[in-house]
Amino acid sequence: MKQIELHGVTKRFENGVEALKDINLRFDEGSMNFLSGRSGAGKSTFLKLLLSFTDTTRGQILVNGVNIGSLTKDDLAYYRRHVGVVLQDHYLMTDRDVFENVAISLKIRAMKPKDIPRRTRAALSAVGLLSKERMLPVQLSTGEQQRVGIARALVGRPKILLADEPTGNLDPELSMNIISLFQQFNAIGTTVIVASHDRTIIESIGARVITLDQGSVISDIPQAPRQDGKV
C-alpha cells in the first residue's frame, strides 16, 4: 500500500521564507488529487518534499509508515524508482533522442532489454510522439518536450505519480488528453498528485482538490463520488 502522510510539515528556506507551514494531509493509495493555488503558494515545494529533493524544516513525510527523510541513499533511490515525476523543468538529455530519454527510466529499473522497446513506444504513442522517437529534444517544441517528460514518468507504471503543472505548455485538447491518461493510471491503482492552476481541468475531473495559499492549506475538497457510488 502506498499511503502518503504529512505530519506538521514546514519548509523554511535560508532567506527566512516559509514555503509550507504546518501541513497535515493524507493521500490514500489509488487516490486522484490536485494541488491548487496561485504561483508561489507552495505547490512545487510540496512535490519536491515528497521526492525528498529537499528536506523538511519541521515535521515528517511518511510513505507506507516510513519516514522518507530518514532513508539511506540506496533506499531513497529505490523509493524514487516507484515514483513517476513530471517537473516544469523536463531535465531531458540533450544528446539523446526521444526514445532514449524515455527508455532510460526502464533501464534504471533493470527491465529486461527485450521488453524496453515495446514499453517505450507504447508510452510515446500515448502522448502522441511515436513519430518523433528519433528526434533530439532541441528539435521539439516546448510542449513536445513536456510530453516526453510525461511519457518518461509513465513508462515505468509507477505506484505514485507526481506532476507539476503538466499541462502548462499544452493546448486545451491535449491538456485534457494528458489528464485522461493520468486518470487511466489512477484507475489501476496509481496514486496521482497533480499541481495545477488550471481551474477548468481541475473542476472537470471531480478529484480531490487541496488549495494552498502562502504555504498553508486553506481548503481540502474531497473527491466527488462516482455514479456507481464508489470514490
C-alpha positions in Angstrom: 0.0 0.0 0.0 1.4 3.4 -1.0 -0.3 5.7 1.6 1.3 9.1 2.0 1.1 11.1 5.2 2.4 14.6 6.1 2.6 15.4 9.8 3.3 19.0 10.7 5.4 19.6 7.6 7.0 23.0 7.4 9.6 24.2 4.9 11.6 27.4 5.6 14.3 28.5 3.2 17.6 30.1 4.2 16.2 33.5 3.3 13.5 33.1 6.0 10.6 32.5 3.6 8.3 29.7 4.8 7.1 27.9 1.6 5.0 25.5 3.6 3.5 25.9 7.1 2.4 23.0 9.3 0.9 20.8 6.6 -1.1 17.8 7.8 -2.5 15.7 5.0 -3.1 12.1 4.0 -3.2 10.6 0.5 -4.7 7.1 0.3 -3.4 4.6 -2.2 -5.0 4.9 -5.6 -6.4 8.4 -4.9 -6.6 11.2 -7.5 -5.6 14.6 -6.1 -5.0 18.1 -7.3 -2.9 20.8 -5.6 -4.3 24.2 -6.5 -3.2 27.7 -5.7 -1.6 30.8 -7.2 2.1 30.9 -8.2 4.2 30.9 -5.1 1.6 29.2 -3.0 3.9 26.3 -2.3 2.8 23.6 -4.8 6.2 22.9 -6.3 7.9 22.8 -2.9 5.2 20.3 -1.8 6.1 17.9 -4.6 9.8 18.3 -4.1 9.4 17.4 -0.5 7.5 14.2 -1.5 10.5 13.3 -3.7 13.0 14.2 -0.9 14.7 16.6 -3.3 14.7 19.0 -0.3 14.3 18.4 3.4 11.6 19.5 5.7 12.4 22.1 8.3 10.0 20.5 10.7 7.6 17.6 10.5 7.7 14.2 8.8 6.6 12.7 5.5 5.6 9.0 5.7 5.1 6.6 2.8 3.8 3.3 4.0 4.7 4.4 7.5 8.3 5.0 6.6 9.8 8.5 7.1 11.4 9.3 3.7 13.6 11.9 5.4 15.5 9.1 7.2 16.1 6.8 4.2 19.6 5.8 3.2 20.9 6.8 -0.2 20.2 3.4 -1.6 16.7 3.2 0.0 15.9 6.7 -1.3 16.9 5.6 -4.8 14.7 2.5 -4.6 11.8 4.7 -3.4 12.2 7.1 -6.3 12.1 4.2 -8.8 8.5 3.7 -7.9 7.6 7.4 -8.3 6.8 8.9 -11.7 7.7 12.6 -11.9 6.7 15.4 -14.3 8.5 18.6 -13.4 8.3 22.0 -15.0 12.0 21.7 -16.0 11.9 18.5 -18.0 15.6 17.6 -17.5 15.8 15.8 -20.8 19.2 14.5 -22.0 20.0 16.8 -24.9 22.4 14.4 -26.5 19.9 11.5 -26.6 16.9 11.1 -28.8 13.3 11.0 -27.6 13.3 7.2 -27.5 16.4 7.1 -25.3 15.0 9.8 -23.0 12.0 7.7 -22.2 13.8 4.3 -22.2 16.3 5.4 -19.6 13.6 5.1 -17.0 13.2 1.4 -17.7 16.9 0.8 -17.9 17.3 2.3 -14.4 14.7 -0.2 -13.2 16.7 -3.0 -14.8 13.9 -4.1 -17.1 14.7 -7.0 -19.5 16.2 -5.4 -22.6 13.8 -7.2 -24.9 10.8 -5.5 -23.2 12.1 -2.0 -23.3 11.3 -1.0 -26.9 7.7 -2.1 -26.7 7.1 -0.3 -23.4 8.9 2.8 -24.6 6.9 3.1 -27.8 3.7 2.4 -26.0 4.4 5.4 -23.7 5.4 7.6 -26.7 2.2 6.6 -28.6 0.1 7.5 -25.5 1.4 11.1 -25.6 1.3 11.4 -29.4 5.1 11.4 -30.1 5.8 8.0 -31.5 6.6 9.5 -34.9 9.3 11.7 -33.3 11.1 9.0 -31.3 14.4 9.6 -33.2 14.4 13.3 -32.8 16.6 15.2 -30.3 14.9 17.3 -27.6 16.2 20.5 -29.3 14.2 19.7 -32.4 11.0 19.6 -30.4 8.6 22.4 -29.3 8.4 23.2 -25.6 5.0 21.4 -25.4 6.5 18.3 -27.1 9.4 18.3 -24.7 6.9 18.4 -21.9 5.1 15.3 -23.3 8.5 13.4 -23.5 8.8 14.1 -19.8 5.3 12.8 -19.2 6.0 9.6 -21.2 9.2 9.1 -19.2 7.2 9.5 -15.9 4.5 7.0 -17.0 6.6 4.3 -18.8 7.6 2.6 -15.6 4.0 2.3 -14.4 4.7 4.0 -11.1 2.9 3.4 -7.8 2.9 7.2 -7.2 2.7 9.9 -9.9 3.7 13.5 -9.1 3.1 16.2 -11.7 4.0 19.9 -11.5 1.9 21.9 -14.0 2.0 19.1 -16.6 -0.3 20.9 -19.0 1.2 24.4 -18.7 2.5 24.4 -22.3 -0.2 22.4 -23.9 -3.4 23.4 -25.8 -6.7 22.6 -24.1 -7.5 19.4 -26.0 -4.1 17.9 -25.5 -4.2 19.0 -21.8 -7.4 17.0 -21.3 -5.8 14.0 -23.1 -2.9 14.1 -20.7 -5.1 14.3 -17.6 -7.2 11.5 -19.0 -4.0 9.4 -19.3 -3.3 10.2 -15.6 -6.8 9.0 -14.8 -6.2 5.8 -16.6 -3.2 5.1 -14.4 -5.2 6.2 -11.3 -7.9 3.6 -12.3 -5.4 0.8 -12.0 -4.1 1.9 -8.5 -1.6 4.7 -9.1 -1.7 7.5 -6.5 -1.8 10.7 -8.5 -0.9 14.2 -7.2 -1.1 17.0 -9.8 -0.1 20.6 -9.0 -2.1 22.8 -11.4 -3.6 26.3 -11.5 -5.9 25.3 -14.4 -9.3 25.5 -12.8 -11.1 24.3 -16.0 -9.3 21.0 -15.8 -9.5 20.7 -12.1 -13.2 21.3 -11.9 -13.9 18.9 -14.8 -12.3 15.9 -13.1 -14.1 15.7 -9.8 -10.9 14.7 -8.0 -9.9 15.8 -4.5 -8.7 19.4 -4.6 -6.3 20.8 -2.0 -5.8 24.5 -2.2 -2.7 26.2 -0.9 -2.2 29.9 -0.2 1.1 31.3 1.1 2.2 27.9 2.2 -0.9 26.9 4.1 -3.8 24.6 3.3 -6.9 26.8 3.0 -9.3 24.2 1.7 -9.5 20.4 1.1 -12.4 19.3 -1.1 -12.7 15.5 -1.2 -13.1 13.5 -4.4 -16.6 13.5 -5.8 -18.4 10.2 -5.5 -18.7 8.3 -8.8 -22.0 7.4 -10.3 -21.6 3.8 -9.1 -21.3 5.1 -5.5 -17.5 4.4 -5.3 -14.8 7.1 -4.9 
